[in-house]
Amino acid sequence: MIKNIYLPSTHLDIYKTERFVDDSTGISERMLSNINRLNVFIGVNNSGKSRFLRDIFSQKNFKYDAVDNLFQTAHSIKERLLAEVSKLLENDPHNTRLKEMREYSNSIQVPEKPNLEENPWEQLKNYITLFHQNGVVKAFQQLGNETQLSYQNLKEIIRELNDLKVEIELKAKNFKQPKFVYIPTLRSLNLASGDSDSFYERIKQNYFINIDKGDLRASLKRSFDQPDNDNIIRNEIFTGLTVYDGLKDYLLGERKKRLKIQEFEKFLGASFFDGQDITLIPHNKDKIIYIKIGKEKERPIYQLGDGIAQIIILTFPLIIFKEQPLFLFIEEPELFCHPGLQNLFIKSISNYENANVFVVTHSPQFLDITLESDDVSVFKVKKNLSEHEEDCDSSIMISRVSNKDFNLLRELGIKNSSVMLSNCTIWVEGITDRLYFQHFLNLLLKTKGKNEQFQVDRHFSFVEYGGSNITHWSFLDDYSAHDTIDVERLCGELFLIADNDNGTKKKRTTKIKKFLKKNFFQLKCREVENLLTPKTLIEIIKYSEGEEVKLKDFKQEDYRSEYLGTFIEKNILPSKNKKSYSGESGTIKDKVNFATKAIKTILTFDDLSPDAKEVAHKIFEFIKNKNK
């Protein structure tokens, strides 16, 4: 709904952001650009991020880009209309209808921007209607063909005016005012609500005493009663203590309200409880919310984990105000929530297109999940103090940064050892194994949907263990603990792929398989090059030998367990050809060059052999399992 937040020049002057020049006023204004569905403000303690969140919540300095564009369009149509009429009057100065059109148009003052306290579409509709009511369109219709002047340009402008009127009337009819909801850190479901919301009173006293927006708690209760018909922009402070009243009112209300609570319960079950049935019960006796999860016995909220209560508070507005645009401001949503629950909360936001969520956080989990989404903007908040003044007001710098900026983690004191590691690793014997398997996996990923895409060096990384170097790792008990590298300390989540060397390393392979169990995979052929199809081998050879070379017939079963370099020379190439493909051991001589040529010929997943497809699927399923 919005793309930018504009900070008025007369208020909030302590915040420093990027600037732009307002074309309508010529004044340089401050703005936060690239506002997204989820907007994360991150910084150290006392950086000013919470203060900023509260300020933009209470000021409501949001630009409705689509609305502004249409206001400017209406303003432009008026200016073009006046210019065209004036031009026509130069050639026909006594034309009464043209004079009426100029007079009527001059009398209509179309603003370039809407008043955000009212329905902007209704405002624009009223202005456009004036062009009809004041006789501008009527005067044009009465012009007819009474002179030889061409009215084609004027006719086109009037047509645009009529089209705009139809578009605005439709938007005005469907418009619903946005709801602004602020969730402070002082929040809970664990206290009986009754008629007192002590948290609300404290929050208002501390942060919003000078911003008289009326009784915000009463406004929230009105929202419970009429969530779909409230066309006044209100600021809501939501501490969670009114959830009991809201549940009770809705469950005892008309069917539409009861269905709203059922929708919320289904949402909680699907998003946070593995699809289990969730029931929220406002007990009248002690005024406490009870929750039943699946087949468990219902329990009061204070007997369940605090994280569950937090999730109910954080997501409640998403459902209650689902039918209207919602601007949700949350202080530290990670409170009491483990990383997995934080992940689920962030992902749940993506289901609500009408919601723009703004959070301040210290949690690296929010940065982690933002790497996977295009619907997230990250802002760094930093306080700047004057070095030469005492008792001065600090300025607060707010800048949009890449969600891959490692400096954010450093500023928060987070070390690479706690984040920044790939979620799992794929261990392969050497560089060509990595090249092939990465390519096989990429081809498989192209066949998957957007929810099953994985990034190298984030969701997984490749590790080249160098064949016999595997003996230096703690897979084997051949060495004492201080002589081996503890693989679980380095990367506890790994999948190891080994060649099949016809039993020459059987003892070692048995030990590795025993240690890694299902996370070990041994090729069914001698080595990775033997996975290539005959078609691929033919294309590689003809690339090197020329298209005219006559090759012998062969099948993949013929070379599955053979040294491929020797096999090519003896069983594929004609006898007279002296081209050397084999190294001293009989395997491919220049493996990297050979792999590069092979990868260029393998364009789709269907170009792979069945064995190569199996390897790709094994790698994919491992990565998917480790990135749940």
Disulfide bonds with the S-S distance in Angstrom:
none
